[in-house]
Amino acid sequence: MLDLLLQSGYPDDPEANRRVEAFEKGEANWEPLIDLGLEKDSPAASVAAGMVLIGANDGSADDLAKGVDLIKAAAEAGYPIGQVFYGGMLLTGDHLPRDTEQGLEFIRQAAQSGMPTAQLMLGTLYLEGDLIQYDAEKARQWLDHASRGEPEAQALYGLMVLRGEGGPSDETRGAALVQEAADRGSNTGLKAFAEMLEFGNGLDKDVPRALAIYQDMDRRGDPWGTYRLGLMAKHGRGVPQDPEKAVALLLKAAEAGLRAAMAELAYMYAAGLGTPRDPKRALEWNRRAADLGSPLALFNLGIATLNGTGTEADPAAARLLFARAAALGEDHAMVTLAEMMEQGQGGAKNDADAMAWLRRATDAGNTLGAYRLAARLTVPGTTAENHAEARKLLEPLVADGDLDAAHALAYLCLNGLDAPRDAARARVLYRMGADQGDPVHQVALAGLLLDGIGGPPDPEAAIALFRQAAARKLPESYFGLGMANWWGKGMAQNRHQACYWYKKAARQGLVAAMGGLAICYANGDGARQDRAQAAYWFRKAAQLGGHDEKKAYANYVMNHNPSDQEKREATAFFQGAAEAGDPEDLNGLGLAYMLGQGGVAKDLPRAFGLFKRAAEAGQVNAMVSLGLLYARGFEGQKPNPDMAVQWWFTAAKADNPVGQMHMARMRTGQFGAKKNLKDAYYWALVSLEHPDANPKFADLLKKILRYCESEEEAHILARIARDARAWRKKHDGGEPKAGS
């Protein structure tokens, strides 16, 4: 108490200090201190008297209230010791109603006055993030201020510098700070220093020296040393591996009340290491450690509760345990809690809080947290700034050989918004894993080699990598072999074999392969044309995939004699997707309303509105349908051949064969349009020779050509035919030579 009184920075109060010293030495009882505190206008005496009344009274409520009032008065008078004690009581709700904000303010005032104890307290509060919001940067600043007067603060500050928590990382300086704190008598510093020697973190590895420190602590009755000796026996570090001895040492430390030892002992019982497996005793020790606030025990208890090991599975209760452990700084719990929040497991889905916990885990040095955070920062819809942050997180993980991080960084090299594309680096990153036999990296590298991305193409090497991954039954490797067979890259073109590979991958759940297989059946390319099989695989892909797969299913079934169920499913998709304004989805829904399919009644005005929105956004098929409604007219809309020509002409220039066919019809004078047989002849030829021309329109187009030939001079039509075929050859959607 005297040390704290003398740290205040106020002029010494000799009488107060004399009475405090006498009380501390047992030379006097506490009455003189109380008398001094009540009679003399002295903050030091008030705090001393208040602490005595609170801690040494006979249980009288009046004495307790007097003690609190004395300390409060000293705090309000600006006396740092009083501010620390009173602020602490407000933070914890000890002897008076809890008030976190006011308690923190009193401690902050004491810290700002230069009191090292208050600075240590404030820094620790920010670091632990239990009573107040975790803030690594503020924790580091206050611990730095306190470290000159408080060895414990220096130890904590050194550890933050070592880990790069709340600021730049500097292993050499951090280790030196921790070692100096240990030399100054910091128990935290001594423990950390010994662990640094044991593992070579920031210092040259010296296991024998670490062992000697732990043994000395054990002899002095410090359970931490006993606990560390138990871990060394468990892992065989510095001593022969001896799980049974490890259990004995951990039990000794656990029975001495060390919660970390309790949590480790629980693991030994759960795993059956050095002792028969005993889930119930594991649960018991985890609970005892958790009751003492052990972050690791809370995490382990959460895992057991989540999985139903030794107790009933309860995701909600597990999430609460992970939250408690995370709040106490357990970085693995932070990552697990973030995953549960992302998935809405055991409670509400909360992406913002999940990101916050991943950031905190990353700050604590958790590599899985850093990887997961980087992954969240690169999902669709993220920004260049997000991608830059993800890249910064991944680079050190890659330097440490993390293959998952290498794969994620390669993705950024190919697709990142924050920097120019670097496919050559992506090749290098994928090769890291491929050379170690990782099938995911083998497939990714094979894809780049096959297409010559990031360097010269090497189809043979690509096929070899695909086959290596296929030996591990990776569905993406089957799909890669299928693509190579389909296009004849690195092997002979064989679409039947491609279909075989697609089917193998599709049966293992690969959505892209399902789409490829569906196309094989739909077009009869590589497999017998089979409408039912095509619809089945399009539907499977839609169920497991995203927007594009659902759209492919809806478009296919709506154009291939859909069943009532297929109509309903396709229309439901188009209705939902059209709300987002996607032009293709607007067109699909417009078709449903124009034809009265998919569980909706025929509604031409609504179809017209949907087609118009899609056409104005550039959807070519919608232009064709919109032109048809303009040409024919409907209730509330008179025929308008000029608008029909405008939209069909736009579709025709975009090389749509149906739009070209309608232009040919219109220019023969149909639908009341202005007759122009030169244009009709031109567009009929362009449409008829289109590689995707619909055979059912061939007779109509030939009829138009014969009609034009009977009405126009041959030499004029010959010139138009040359122009039409030249445009078709270019296939670039350029302007037609004939007038319109």
ABEGO torsion letter per residue (X at the ends): XAAAAAAAGBBBBAAAAAAAAAAAAGABBAAAAAAAAAABBBAAAAAAAAAAAAAABAGBAAAAAAAAAAAAAAAAAGBAAAAAAAAAAAAAGBGBBBBAAAAAAAAAAAAAAGBAAAAAAAAAAAAAGAABBBBAAAAAAAAAAAAAABAAAAAAAAAAAAAGBGEBBBAAAAAAAAAAAAAAGBAAAAAAAAAAAAAGBGBBBBAAAAAAAAAAAAAAGBAAAAAAAAAAAAAGBGBBBBAAAAAAAAAAAAAAGBAAAAAAAAAAAAAGBGBBBBAAAAAAAAAAAAAAGBAAAAAAAAAAAAAGBGBBBBAAAAAAAAAAAAAAGBAAAAAAAAAAAAAGBGEBBBAAAAAAAAAAAAAAGBAAAAAAAAAAAABBGBBAAAAAAAAAAAAAAAAAGBAAAAAAAAAAAAABAABBBBAAAAAAAAAAAAAAGBAAAAAAAAAAAAAGBGEBBBAAAAAAAAAAAAAAGBAAAAAAAAAAAAAGBGBBBBAAAAAAAAAAAAAAGBAAAAAAAAAAAAAGBGBBBBAAAAAAAAAAAAAABBAAAAAAAAAAAAABGBBAAAAAAAAAAAAAAAAAGBAAAAAAAAAAAAAGBGGBBBBAAAAAAAAAAAAAAGBAAAAAAAAAAAAAEBBGBBBBAAAAAAAAAAAAAAGBAAAAAAAAAAAAGBGGBBBBAAAAAAAAAAAAABAABBAAAAAAAAAAAAAAAAABBAAAAAAAAAAAAAAAAAGAGBBBABBX
